[in-house]
Amino acid sequence: MIVDRQGRRFRNLRISLTAACNYACTYCVPDGKRLVAAQDELSARDLAQGVAYLIEAAGIERLRITGGEPLVSPRLEPFLQEIGSLGLQEISLTTNGQLLESKLPMLLDAGIRRLNVSLDSLDPLGFRQIARGGDLQSVLSGLQLAQEAGLQVKINMVPLRGQNLDQVLPMLDFCLERGFELRFIELMRMGHLARDGRSFQQQFVGLAELLELIAQHHEFIQTDAPVDATALRYRIGDRGVFGVIANESVPFCRTCSRLRLSSTGWLHGCLSSSNRHYIGDLVTRPRHEALPALQRLLVSALADKQELVFAGGVTVMKLIGG
Ligand code: SAM
């Protein structure tokens, strides 16, 4: 097992299945242009082989499939078939939910039981202004079906000053009523926001302000979360729980166990580092050749992690998956 001097190791793998997305969210894509798949994305089989080797070489236990938007990728179904037998403790998926209605049967067949659905507003106009694609009603219909099918659903919302702060309480009520755990994600200095500090500061809403806003309407207490969890969790009596991923206000670098693999075969040990390590060539090599080479790359990837604080990174989220 590869462990660093802070005792960190890779346990959770996030794989970006494609860079393509049917949204162009303001905080992810600066120019609003819809994203397309990269030319050199690996096949479903090669990505799955990468996952298999990473399980062995790094001790990966949980896999989250993300993007881009994973549900737009024709490789999702074959990929899920390939990884189903790898013995992972958990396979989950992060999606904007736009195609959830039509893809749900396939996800259920593949054994997916946990979904994170990104939703930044319940106001149709506000939704369009942030996502710059899709429509709210499709997401809501998908969410209802997912709930009826018994999936465990978390909702991701990025609170943005001047755009959706008025949605924090409606979103919380919406989630509490339906048994979805709402996760507020503090805006991260990624991609264009890492280069444009002013725009970041203008939009950023931190943990303290968020909790103050919620406290005006709900009583809550902090509750437990796994040691390597990214979210702080709060319980509102018997109504439910919400979380805040506060990487600016309360950085979680010290216990980070995440490793990321891009659709083009690059490993990223840290969102905050622009270092990356290519494994696209290793996934076609036999195990006895691939594993030692992969282990050397994993040592470097682990060394890329920040010690304490997330400092931002110029890498764009859609390429390495949020
Ligand atoms: N398309 C999928 C979706 O919308 O969930 C998966 C990819 S998206 C990059 C994953 C998550 O990253 C989303 O919840 C999105 O809100 C979040 N995200 C993207 N850029 C971000 C940023 N700069 N700061 C905080 N969260 C961000």
Residues whose N, C-alpha, C, O or C-beta is under 5 A from the ligand:
A	BS01	SAM	Y27 C28 T66 G67 G68 E69 T94 T95 N96 N116 S118 N156 V158 I185 E186 L187 M188 M190 M317 K318 G321 G322
